[in-house]
Amino acid sequence: MTSTTRQICFINAAHTFTHYGLLVLATAVLAMVQEPGAPFGTEYGPIIALGTAMFVVYGLGALPMGWLAARFGRKAMMAAFFLGSGAAMAAAGFTSGPLGLAVALAVMGAFSAIYHPIGTAIISEAGGNRVGRAMGINGVFGNLGVALAPVVTAFLAAQLGWRWAFVLPGLACMVIGLAYLREPAYDARRAGVQTRPFPRIPRAIVRRAVISLMLIAVVSGLVFNAYTMLIPKLMEERLASSPDLLPVVGMLAFLATLCGGLAQFTVGHMIDRMTLKSVFMPLAIVLVPGMLALSFLDGWIVLPLAGLMAAAIFGQVTVNETITARYVAPKLRAKLYSLRFTVGFLGAACAAPLVGFLHASTGNLAAAMVALAGAATVTLGCALWFPNSPEELHPELWEKAEDPAPRTVAAPAE
């Protein structure tokens, strides 16, 4: 196994643990409300809102990571991710009240903030000339964390209690971190990764792409986080409302989010052969009507539709992360990823209180789905405005776009 392959394996594992850890509470809460003595309360909304600080710190913490990596190195930062987030996740299982749980989750959010700015930058370099494929596969591993979180958490909560649903994956994350400490620092150039020279792209096009990316980040962070958080509750409301069916709820949520993983793998391959806009538009178009339909549909039709929405949401993530790789020079990527993920995660931080408030106010998730449909309209607008440049697939053509044909100047009259 080459150093590049080993590095990609560790970074993909980190992506899995990032999304897994952030979503343990979303399913564990279904067991916590039934705990004898109710130390955390008996209502879904207030308990799910305990994750708010985690997502706020997760979002704000991404901002300085590009600069910290430049000072301490990417390896040190990724090692801190594995060990810190794993320890905090395990600690959450030993808390005895709402404040302790909120603090443990916030600490986990702080260490989890390391992954996206640093890990995504590493993947964009390790992917070489097939960055879309590398991003797609990496996205599948992130989606695997999202998909496994409800089903594994539901199983552990049913068999061992909800506390072990935090402790066991936290310990597993720390073990992988110890293995990562033995891995030498990674340098794509020394590893012999073949990459094309980064082209000179017209500033106006870069500006348009980056502005689109930042606008998309705000709403996509909210939609992604809220949707992945409410899937277990949606499955419970529409398909398996009995408390004894908690493992079934987890499995249904797993099946829905599994569609997202398949979509990311497919989108990653498509991106290497098609322009970003041509891949992005169909994904953005289906979100609004799909979310509105989920606000009122009931029964088994919810499962395939929830899977379709997961596919569109997760597929967009792969597109968004590839935008930076295609339009931003390598030396600036870690810092732009930091900025982009900070903006996105601030939107994501609104997810827990929004879902909790709307559910507490209405008694179901219909209003939350309508709110997500409204946010998705912004994504659709950005997709329409995003540049559709064939030069993305043939970077050598950017030079012609940069240097327009010379104008013919009439000779002065004699």
For each residue, the residues with C-beta under 8 A, 3 or more apart:
1: 5 6 9
2: 5 6 191
3: 6 7 184 186 191
4: 7 8 126 186 188 191 192 193
5: 1 2 8 9
6: 1 2 3 9 10 183
7: 3 4 10 11 122 126 183 186 191
8: 4 5 11 12 123 126 134 138
9: 1 5 6 12 13
10: 6 7 13 14 78 176 179 180 183
11: 7 8 14 15 78 119 122 123 126 138
12: 8 9 15 16 137 138 141
13: 9 10 16 17 141 176
14: 10 11 17 18 78 81 82 115 119
15: 11 12 18 19 115 119 138 139 141 142 145
16: 12 13 19 20 141 142 144 145 148
17: 13 14 20 21 82 85 86 145 169 172 173 176
18: 14 15 21 22 81 85 112 115 116 142 145
19: 15 16 22 23 142 143 145 146 149 228
20: 16 17 23 24 145 146 148 149 152 169
21: 17 18 24 85 89 108 112 145 149 169 170 173
22: 18 19 51 54 55 58 108 109 112 149 225
23: 19 20 26 27 145 146 149 150 153 228 229
24: 20 21 27 28 89 92 149 153 165 166 169
25: 28 29 47 48 50 51 54 105
26: 23 29 48 51 149 150 228 229 230 231 232 233
27: 23 24 30 31 149 150 153 154 157 165 232 249 250 253
28: 24 25 31 32 153 157 162 165 166
29: 25 26 32 33 44 47 48
30: 27 33 34 44 154 157 232 233 236 243 246 249
31: 27 28 34 35 157 158 161 162 165 246
32: 28 29 35 40 47 162
33: 29 30 38 40 41 42 43 44 47
34: 30 31 243
35: 31 32 38 39 40 162
36:
37:
38: 33 35 41 42
39: 35 96 97
40: 32 33 35 47 50 97 98 101
41: 33 38 46 47 98
42: 33 38
43: 33 46 47 360
44: 29 30 33 47 48 233 356 359 360
45: 48 49 356 357 359 360
46: 41 43 49 50 98 356 360
47: 25 29 32 33 40 41 43 44 50 98
48: 25 26 29 44 45 51 229 352 355 356
49: 45 46 52 352 353 356
50: 25 40 46 47 53 98 101 102 105
51: 22 25 26 48 54 55 102 105 229 352
52: 49 55 56 102 349 352 353
53: 50 56 57 102 103 105 106 109
54: 22 25 51 57 58 102 105 106 108 109
55: 22 51 52 58 59 109 225 345 348 349 351 352
56: 52 53 59 60 106 109 346 349
57: 53 54 60 61 106 107 109 110 113
58: 22 54 55 61 62 109 110 112 113 345 348 349
59: 55 56 62 113 221 341 342 344 345 346 347 348 349
60: 56 57 63 113 342 345 346
61: 57 58 64 65 109 110 112 113 114
62: 58 59 65 113 116 117 338 341 342 345
63: 60 338 339 342
64: 61 67 68 338
65: 61 62 68 69 77 113 114 117 118 334 338
66: 69 70 117 118 121 334 335 336 337 338 339
67: 64 70 71 335 338
68: 64 65 71 72 77
69: 65 66 72 73 74 77 117 118 121 334
70: 66 67 334
71: 67 68
72: 68 69 76 77
73: 69 76 77 185
74: 69 77 78 118 121 122 185 186
75: 78 79 180 183 184 185 186
76: 72 73 79 80
77: 65 68 69 72 73 74 80 81 114 118
78: 10 11 14 74 75 81 82 114 115 118 119 122 180
79: 75 76 82 83 177 180 181
80: 76 77 83 84 111 114
81: 14 18 77 78 84 85 111 112 114 115 118 119 177
82: 14 17 78 79 85 86 173 174 176 177 178 180
83: 79 80 86 87 174 177 178
84: 80 81 87 88 107 108 110 111 114
85: 17 18 21 81 82 88 89 108 111 112 114 170 173
86: 17 82 83 89 90 169 170 171 172 173 174 175 176 177
87: 83 84 90 91 170 174
88: 84 85 91 92 104 105 107 108 110 111 170
89: 21 24 85 86 92 93 104 108 166 167 169 170 173
90: 86 87 93 94 166 167 170 171 174
91: 87 88 94 95 104 107 170
92: 24 88 89 95 101 104 105 108 166 170
93: 89 90 162 163 164 165 166 167 170
94: 90 91 163 167
95: 91 92 100 101 103 104
96: 39 100
97: 39 40 100 101
98: 40 41 46 47 50 101 102
99: 102 103
100: 95 96 97 103 104
101: 40 50 92 95 97 98 104 105
102: 50 51 52 53 54 98 99 105 106
103: 53 95 99 100 106 107
104: 88 89 91 92 95 100 101 107 108
105: 25 50 51 53 54 88 92 101 102 108 109
106: 53 54 56 57 102 103 109 110
107: 57 84 88 91 103 104 110 111
108: 21 22 54 84 85 88 89 92 104 105 111 112
109: 22 53 54 55 56 57 58 61 105 106 112 113
110: 57 58 61 84 88 106 107 113
111: 80 81 84 85 88 107 108 114
112: 18 21 22 58 61 81 85 108 109 115
113: 57 58 59 60 61 62 65 109 110 116 117 341 345
114: 61 65 77 78 80 81 84 85 111 117 118 119
115: 14 15 18 78 81 112 118 119
116: 18 62 113 119 120 337 341
117: 62 65 66 69 113 114 120 121 334 337 338 341
118: 65 66 69 74 77 78 81 114 115 121 122 334 337
119: 11 14 15 78 81 114 115 116 122 123 138
120: 116 117 123 124 135 138 321 324 337 341
121: 66 69 74 117 118 124 125 333 334 337
122: 7 11 74 78 118 119 125 126 186
123: 8 11 119 120 126 127 134 135 138
124: 120 121 127 131 134 135 321 324 325 330 333
125: 121 122 128 188 193 195 330
126: 4 7 8 11 122 123 134 186 188 191 193
127: 123 124 130 131 132 133 134 135 325
128: 125 131 134 188 193 194 195
129: 194 195 196
130: 127 133 134 272
131: 124 127 128 134 135 272 322 325 326
132: 127 135 136 268 269 270 271 272 318 322
133: 127 130 136 137 268 269 271 272
134: 8 123 124 126 127 128 130 131 137 138 268
135: 120 123 124 127 131 132 138 139 268 271 318 321 322 325
136: 132 133 139 140 264 265 266 267 268 269 271 318
137: 12 133 134 140 141 265 268
138: 8 11 12 15 119 120 123 134 135 141 142
139: 15 135 136 142 143 261 264 265 267 268 314 317 318 321
140: 136 137 143 144 261 262 264 265 268
141: 12 13 15 16 137 138 144 145
142: 15 16 18 19 138 139 145 146 264 317
143: 19 139 140 146 147 257 258 260 261 264 314
144: 16 140 141 147 148 261
145: 15 16 17 18 19 20 21 23 141 142 148 149
146: 19 20 23 142 143 149 228 257 260 314
147: 143 144 150 151 253 254 257 258 260 261
148: 16 20 144 145 151 152 254
149: 19 20 21 22 23 24 26 27 145 146 152 153
150: 23 26 27 147 153 154 231 232 249 250 253 254 257
151: 147 148 154 155 247 250 251 253 254
152: 20 148 149 155 156 165 169 250
153: 23 24 27 28 149 150 156 157 162 165 250
154: 27 30 150 151 157 158 232 246 247 249 250 251
155: 151 152 158 159 247 250
156: 152 153 159 160 161 162 164 165 168
157: 27 28 30 31 153 154 160 161 162 164 165 246
158: 31 154 155 246 247
159: 155 156
160: 156 157 163 164 165
161: 31 156 157 164 165
162: 28 31 32 35 93 153 156 157 165 166
163: 93 94 160 166 167
164: 93 156 157 160 161 167 168
165: 24 27 28 31 93 152 153 156 157 160 161 162 168 169
166: 24 28 89 90 92 93 162 163 169 170
167: 89 90 93 94 163 164 170 171
168: 156 164 165 171 172
169: 17 20 21 24 86 89 152 165 166 172 173
170: 21 85 86 87 88 89 90 91 92 93 166 167 173 174
171: 86 90 167 168 174 175
172: 17 86 168 169 175 176
173: 17 21 82 85 86 89 169 170 176 177
174: 82 83 86 87 90 170 171 177 178
175: 86 171 172 178 179
176: 10 13 17 82 86 172 173 179 180
177: 79 81 82 83 86 173 174 180 181
178: 82 83 174 175 181 182
179: 10 175 176 182 183
180: 10 75 78 79 82 176 177 183
181: 79 177 178
182: 178 179
183: 6 7 10 75 179 180 186
184: 3 75
185: 73 74 75
186: 3 4 7 74 75 122 126 183 191
187: 190 191
188: 4 125 126 128 191 193 195
189: 192 193
190: 187
191: 2 3 4 7 126 186 187 188
192: 4 189
193: 4 125 126 128 188 189
194: 128 129
195: 125 128 129 188
196: 129 199 395
197: 395
198: 329 330 395
199: 196 391 395 396 398 399
200: 398 399 402
201: 205 206 327 391 398 401 402
202: 205 206 398 401 402
203: 206 207
204: 207 208
205: 201 202 208 209 327 387 389 401
206: 201 202 203 209 210 327 328
207: 203 204 210 211
208: 204 205 211 212 385 386 387
209: 205 206 212 213 323 326 327 386 387
210: 206 207 213 214 327 328 336
211: 207 208 214 215
212: 208 209 215 216 323 382 385 386
213: 209 210 216 217 320 323 324 340
214: 210 211 217 218 339 340 343
215: 211 212 218 219 378 382
216: 212 213 219 220 316 320 378 379 382 383
217: 213 214 220 221 320 340 341 343 344 347
218: 214 215 221 222 343 344 346 347 378
219: 215 216 222 223 347 375 376 378 379
220: 216 217 223 224 313 316 317 320 344 347 379
221: 59 217 218 224 225 343 344 345 346 347 348
222: 218 219 225 226 347 348 350 351 354 372 375
223: 219 220 226 227 287 313 372 375 376 379
224: 220 221 227 228 313 314 317 348
225: 22 55 221 222 228 229 347 348 349 351 352
226: 222 223 229 230 348 351 354 355 368 371 372
227: 223 224 230 231 309 310 313 372
228: 19 23 26 146 224 225 231 257
229: 23 26 48 51 225 226 351 352 355
230: 26 226 227 233 234 355 365 368
231: 26 150 227 228 234 235 253 256 257 306 310
232: 26 27 30 150 154 235 236 249 250 253
233: 26 30 44 230 236 237 359 365
234: 230 231 237 238 294 302 306 365
235: 231 232 238 239 240 249 252 253 256 302 303 306
236: 30 232 233 239 240 241 245 249
237: 233 234 241 364 365
238: 234 235 297 298 299 302
239: 235 236 248 249 252 299 300 302 303
240: 235 236 245 248 249 252
241: 236 237 245
242: 245
243: 30 34 246
244:
245: 236 240 241 242 248 249
246: 30 31 154 157 158 243 249 250
247: 151 154 155 158 250 251
248: 239 240 245 251 252
249: 27 30 150 154 232 235 236 239 240 245 246 252 253
250: 27 150 151 152 153 154 155 232 246 247 253 254
251: 151 154 247 248 254 255
252: 235 239 240 248 249 255 256 303
253: 27 147 150 151 231 232 235 249 250 256 257
254: 147 148 150 151 250 251 257 258
255: 251 252 258 259 303 307
256: 231 235 252 253 259 303 306 307 310
257: 143 146 147 150 228 231 253 254 260 261 310 314
258: 143 147 254 255 261 262 307 310
259: 255 256 262 263 307 308 310 311
260: 143 146 147 257 263 264 307 310 311 313 314 315
261: 139 140 143 144 147 257 258 264 265 314
262: 140 258 259 265 266 311
263: 259 260 266 267 310 311 312 314 315
264: 136 139 140 142 143 260 261 267 268 314 315 317 318
265: 136 137 139 140 261 262 268 269
266: 136 262 263 269 270 315
267: 136 139 263 264 270 271 279 283 315 318 319
268: 132 133 134 135 136 137 139 140 264 265 271 272 318
269: 132 133 136 265 266 272 273
270: 132 266 267 273 274 279
271: 132 133 135 136 267 268 274 276 279 318 319 322
272: 130 131 132 133 268 269
273: 269 270 393
274: 270 271 278 279 393
275: 278 279 388 389 390 392 393
276: 271 279 280 319 322 323 326 386 392
277: 280 281 383 386 387 388
278: 274 275 281 388
279: 267 270 271 274 275 276 282 283 315 319
280: 276 277 283 284 316 319 383 386
281: 277 278 284 285 383 384
282: 279 285 286
283: 267 279 280 286 287 312 315 316 319 383
284: 280 281 287 312 316 376 379 380 382 383
285: 281 282 288 380
286: 282 283 289 290 308 309 312
287: 223 283 284 290 291 309 312 313 373 376 379 380
288: 285 291 292 373 376 377 380
289: 286 292 293 373
290: 286 287 293 294 305 308 309 312
291: 287 288 294 295 309 369 370 372 373 376
292: 288 289 295 296 369 370 373
293: 289 290 296 297 305
294: 234 290 291 297 302 305 306 309 369
295: 291 292 365 366 367 369 370 373
296: 292 293 366
297: 238 293 294 301 302 305
298: 238 301 302
299: 238 239 302
300: 239 303
301: 297 298 304 305
302: 234 235 238 239 294 297 298 299 305 306
303: 235 239 252 255 256 300 306 307
304: 301 307 308
305: 290 293 294 297 301 302 308 309
306: 231 234 235 256 294 302 303 309 310
307: 255 256 258 259 260 303 304 310 311
308: 259 286 290 304 305 311 312
309: 227 286 287 290 291 294 305 306 312 313
310: 227 231 256 257 258 259 260 263 306 307 313 314
311: 259 260 262 263 307 308 314 315
312: 263 283 284 286 287 290 308 309 315 316
313: 220 223 224 227 260 287 309 310 316 317
314: 139 143 146 224 257 260 261 263 264 310 311 317 318
315: 260 263 264 266 267 279 283 311 312 318 319
316: 216 220 280 283 284 312 313 319 320 379
317: 139 142 220 224 264 313 314 320 321
318: 132 135 136 139 264 267 268 271 314 315 321 322
319: 267 271 276 279 280 283 315 316 322 323
320: 213 216 217 220 316 317 323 340
321: 120 124 135 139 317 318 324 325
322: 131 132 135 271 276 318 319 325 326
323: 209 212 213 276 319 320 326 327
324: 120 124 213 321 327 328 333 336 337 340
325: 124 127 131 135 321 322 328 333
326: 131 209 276 322 323 392
327: 201 205 206 209 210 323 324
328: 206 210 324 325 332 333 336
329: 198 332 333
330: 124 125 198 333
331:
332: 328 329 335 336
333: 121 124 324 325 328 329 330 336 337
334: 65 66 69 70 117 118 121 337 338
335: 66 67 332 338 339
336: 66 210 324 328 332 333 339 340
337: 66 116 117 118 120 121 324 333 334 340 341
338: 62 63 64 65 66 67 117 334 335 341 342
339: 63 66 214 335 336 342 343
340: 213 214 217 320 324 336 337 343 344
341: 59 62 113 116 117 120 217 337 338 344 345
342: 59 60 62 63 338 339 345 346
343: 214 217 218 221 339 340 346 347
344: 59 217 218 220 221 340 341 347 348
345: 55 58 59 60 62 113 221 341 342 348 349
346: 56 59 60 218 221 342 343 349 350
347: 59 217 218 219 220 221 222 225 343 344 350 351
348: 55 58 59 221 222 224 225 226 344 345 351
349: 52 55 56 58 59 225 345 346 352
350: 222 346 347 353 354
351: 55 222 225 226 229 347 348 354 355
352: 48 49 51 52 55 225 229 349 355 356
353: 49 52 350 356 357
354: 222 226 350 351 357 358 368 371
355: 48 226 229 230 351 352 358 359 365 368
356: 44 45 46 48 49 352 353 359 360
357: 45 353 354 360 361
358: 354 355 361 362 365 367 368 371
359: 44 45 233 355 356 362 363 364 365 367 368
360: 43 44 45 46 356 357 363
361: 357 358 367
362: 358 359 366 367
363: 359 360
364: 237 359 367
365: 230 233 234 237 295 355 358 359 368 369
366: 295 296 362 369 370
367: 295 358 359 361 362 364 370 371
368: 226 230 354 355 358 359 365 371 372
369: 291 292 294 295 365 366 372 373
370: 291 292 295 366 367 373 374
371: 226 354 358 367 368 374 375
372: 222 223 226 227 291 368 369 375 376
373: 287 288 289 291 292 295 369 370 376 377
374: 370 371 377
375: 219 222 223 371 372 378 379
376: 219 223 284 287 288 291 372 373 379 380
377: 288 373 374 380 381
378: 215 216 218 219 375 381 382
379: 216 219 220 223 284 287 316 375 376 382 383
380: 284 285 287 288 376 377 383 384
381: 377 378 384 385
382: 212 215 216 284 378 379 385 386
383: 216 277 280 281 283 284 379 380 386
384: 281 380 381
385: 208 212 381 382
386: 208 209 212 276 277 280 382 383
387: 205 208 209 277
388: 275 277 278
389: 205 275 392 401
390: 275 393 394 397
391: 199 201 394 395 397 398 401
392: 275 276 326 389 395
393: 273 274 275 390
394: 390 391 397
395: 196 197 198 199 391 392 398
396: 199 399
397: 390 391 394 400 401
398: 199 200 201 202 391 395 401 402
399: 199 200 396 402 403
400: 397 403
401: 201 202 205 389 391 397 398
402: 200 201 202 398 399
403: 399 400
404:
405:
406:
407:
408:
409:
410:
411:
412:
413:
414:
